[in-house]
Amino acid sequence: MYDTVIIGGGIAGLTAAVYARRAGLSTVVCEATVCGGQIINSPEVDNYPARPHVAGWQLAADLQAQAEEFGAEIKFCAVTGLSVKSGKKTVHTSAGDLDAKTVIIANGAEHRRLDCDGADRLYQRGVSACATCDGAFFRGRECCVVGGGNTAFEDAVYLSSLASKVYLINRRSVFRAEPKLVSALKSKENVEILTPWVPERVLGEQGVEGFEIKNVDTGEKRTLPVSGVFAAIGMIPANGIFSGTVELDESGYIKADESCRTSLPGVFAAGDTRVKALRQLVTAAADGAVAASQAAAYINLAL
Ligand SMILES: Cc1cc2nc3c(=O)[nH]c(=O)nc-3n(C[C@H](O)[C@H](O)[C@H](O)COP(=O)(O)OP(=O)(O)OC[C@H]3O[C@@H](n4cnc5c(N)ncnc54)[C@H](O)[C@@H]3O)c2cc1C
């Protein structure tokens, strides 16, 4: 029986592991892929305190090393569910069940996929949700970014230095992105911003050969001669495995209070997976610290 099982080895989960170990809790982190979470694909992070310009993978590697140095165990396995019986929590994983006194859910969130004809069929064959991961495949070719938030503009700026031309399409003519990012993109010569347009169809058989878009106002259709389509249209939490165990909001984020406490005593939620105003590294790390210290308090009070 572990004192705490942490679900997810992103910035929230690894920070929780550091704090849990420093509080003396036996701690295991379950990570489905590689440690670090979303940020490992970001070449430069400029807003993490005292680490300006750090690469995402470096931040993640340093934090993983810190958690392991303090004695956290890391298990590479996928968590498939959580059940509770007489206060004992059992985390179900692809590597078997883990019993725990407390659980910290830090499983982050996933990229939202494009919802148009051809997008699923050509996913990872020209359709991508991660410009930093896949942008290099489109060096010297034309590509398109869909979205109007910070990620869309960051992705388009990044791609403009690789691709011969980048289109950014957005369904509205106003953007959620910060004005600084909008100006940065507008200053790029090989970028065309198209509004109000929506995706209609991704063309191609084995790879992307074009992207049909439709004007929201006029219904006009146009085919962009792109070989890459990048969706930057937000995140969705993957908390279906916890529904019925902890309360979720209408968007599927875990409801947790300021102390990261969920509706189930002894189960905490940290980072992007939970209802919160700002999903960033620093808030994920802060949640990890709060959740672990609350887990320690829960165990001590239960003794
Ligand atoms: C391209 C990009 C750039 C960004 N740039 C910045 C930036 O500059 N500054 C900033 O502050 N923020 C940035 N962010 C946001 C930041 O990365 C997130 O807010 C942060 O990563 C959230 O951390 P997290 O630990 O909550 O979740 P995540 O990073 O999503 O980590 C969750 C982890 O849980 C694992 N997991 C999920 N489900 C399971 C399961 N069932 N079983 C086991 N493991 C599971 C995942 O594999 C993952 O490793 C960026 C995000 C992206 C995508």
The ligand as an SDF file (V2000), in Angstrom:
LIG
                    3D

 53 58  0  0  0  0  0  0  0  0999 V2000
    2.8510   23.3390  -27.2880 C   0  0  0  0  0  0  0  0  0  0  0  0
    2.6400   23.8040  -25.8660 C   0  0  0  0  0  0  0  0  0  0  0  0
    3.3520   24.8520  -25.3500 C   0  0  0  0  0  0  0  0  0  0  0  0
    3.1630   25.2880  -24.0410 C   0  0  0  0  0  0  0  0  0  0  0  0
    3.9220   26.3220  -23.5900 N   0  0  0  0  0  0  0  0  0  0  0  0
    3.7870   26.6970  -22.2980 C   0  0  0  0  0  0  0  0  0  0  0  0
    4.6160   27.7390  -21.7850 C   0  0  0  0  0  0  0  0  0  0  0  0
    5.4610   28.3160  -22.4850 O   0  0  0  0  0  0  0  0  0  0  0  0
    4.4530   28.0740  -20.4850 N   0  0  0  0  0  0  0  0  0  0  0  0
    3.5370   27.4610  -19.6830 C   0  0  0  0  0  0  0  0  0  0  0  0
    3.4600   27.8010  -18.5070 O   0  0  0  0  0  0  0  0  0  0  0  0
    2.7370   26.4920  -20.1500 N   0  0  0  0  0  0  0  0  0  0  0  0
    2.8380   26.0960  -21.4440 C   0  0  0  0  0  0  0  0  0  0  0  0
    2.0300   25.1130  -21.9330 N   0  0  0  0  0  0  0  0  0  0  0  0
    0.9980   24.5280  -21.0390 C   0  0  0  0  0  0  0  0  0  0  0  0
    1.6410   23.5180  -20.1060 C   0  0  0  0  0  0  0  0  0  0  0  0
    2.4230   22.6110  -20.8610 O   0  0  0  0  0  0  0  0  0  0  0  0
    0.5710   22.7710  -19.3110 C   0  0  0  0  0  0  0  0  0  0  0  0
   -0.2040   23.6860  -18.5830 O   0  0  0  0  0  0  0  0  0  0  0  0
    1.2220   21.7730  -18.3560 C   0  0  0  0  0  0  0  0  0  0  0  0
    1.9950   20.8440  -19.0850 O   0  0  0  0  0  0  0  0  0  0  0  0
    0.1910   21.0410  -17.5230 C   0  0  0  0  0  0  0  0  0  0  0  0
    0.8900   20.1000  -16.7660 O   0  0  0  0  0  0  0  0  0  0  0  0
    0.1310   18.8210  -16.1630 P   0  0  0  0  0  0  0  0  0  0  0  0
    1.1530   18.0590  -15.4180 O   0  0  0  0  0  0  0  0  0  0  0  0
   -1.0920   19.2460  -15.4780 O   0  0  0  0  0  0  0  0  0  0  0  0
   -0.3940   17.9940  -17.4220 O   0  0  0  0  0  0  0  0  0  0  0  0
    0.3490   17.3500  -18.6660 P   0  0  0  0  0  0  0  0  0  0  0  0
    1.5140   18.1430  -19.0890 O   0  0  0  0  0  0  0  0  0  0  0  0
   -0.7420   17.1200  -19.6570 O   0  0  0  0  0  0  0  0  0  0  0  0
    0.8700   15.9520  -18.1230 O   0  0  0  0  0  0  0  0  0  0  0  0
   -0.0230   14.8920  -17.8390 C   0  0  0  0  0  0  0  0  0  0  0  0
    0.7520   13.5880  -17.8640 C   0  0  0  0  0  0  0  0  0  0  0  0
   -0.1290   12.5390  -17.4700 O   0  0  0  0  0  0  0  0  0  0  0  0
    0.0660   11.4150  -18.3240 C   0  0  0  0  0  0  0  0  0  0  0  0
   -1.1930   10.6680  -18.3700 N   0  0  0  0  0  0  0  0  0  0  0  0
   -2.3750   11.0540  -18.8830 C   0  0  0  0  0  0  0  0  0  0  0  0
   -3.3010   10.1050  -18.7290 N   0  0  0  0  0  0  0  0  0  0  0  0
   -2.6720    9.0900  -18.0850 C   0  0  0  0  0  0  0  0  0  0  0  0
   -3.1100    7.8030  -17.6520 C   0  0  0  0  0  0  0  0  0  0  0  0
   -4.3750    7.3710  -17.8240 N   0  0  0  0  0  0  0  0  0  0  0  0
   -2.2200    6.9990  -17.0430 N   0  0  0  0  0  0  0  0  0  0  0  0
   -0.9380    7.4180  -16.8300 C   0  0  0  0  0  0  0  0  0  0  0  0
   -0.4730    8.6210  -17.2400 N   0  0  0  0  0  0  0  0  0  0  0  0
   -1.3390    9.4370  -17.8500 C   0  0  0  0  0  0  0  0  0  0  0  0
    0.4230   12.0330  -19.6710 C   0  0  0  0  0  0  0  0  0  0  0  0
    1.1370   11.1050  -20.4880 O   0  0  0  0  0  0  0  0  0  0  0  0
    1.2830   13.2200  -19.2390 C   0  0  0  0  0  0  0  0  0  0  0  0
    2.6430   12.8850  -19.1430 O   0  0  0  0  0  0  0  0  0  0  0  0
    2.1990   24.6540  -23.2210 C   0  0  0  0  0  0  0  0  0  0  0  0
    1.4590   23.5920  -23.7300 C   0  0  0  0  0  0  0  0  0  0  0  0
    1.6670   23.1510  -25.0350 C   0  0  0  0  0  0  0  0  0  0  0  0
    0.8550   21.9940  -25.5830 C   0  0  0  0  0  0  0  0  0  0  0  0
  1  2  1  0
  2  3  1  0
  2 52  2  0
  3  4  2  0
  4  5  1  0
  4 50  1  0
  5  6  2  0
  6  7  1  0
  6 13  1  0
  7  8  2  0
  7  9  1  0
  9 10  1  0
 10 11  2  0
 10 12  1  0
 12 13  2  0
 13 14  1  0
 14 15  1  0
 14 50  1  0
 15 16  1  0
 16 17  1  0
 16 18  1  0
 18 19  1  0
 18 20  1  0
 20 21  1  0
 20 22  1  0
 22 23  1  0
 23 24  1  0
 24 25  2  0
 24 26  1  0
 24 27  1  0
 27 28  1  0
 28 29  2  0
 28 30  1  0
 28 31  1  0
 31 32  1  0
 32 33  1  0
 33 34  1  0
 33 48  1  0
 34 35  1  0
 35 36  1  0
 35 46  1  0
 36 37  1  0
 36 45  1  0
 37 38  2  0
 38 39  1  0
 39 40  1  0
 39 45  2  0
 40 41  1  0
 40 42  2  0
 42 43  1  0
 43 44  2  0
 44 45  1  0
 46 47  1  0
 46 48  1  0
 48 49  1  0
 50 51  2  0
 51 52  1  0
 52 53  1  0
M  END
$$$$
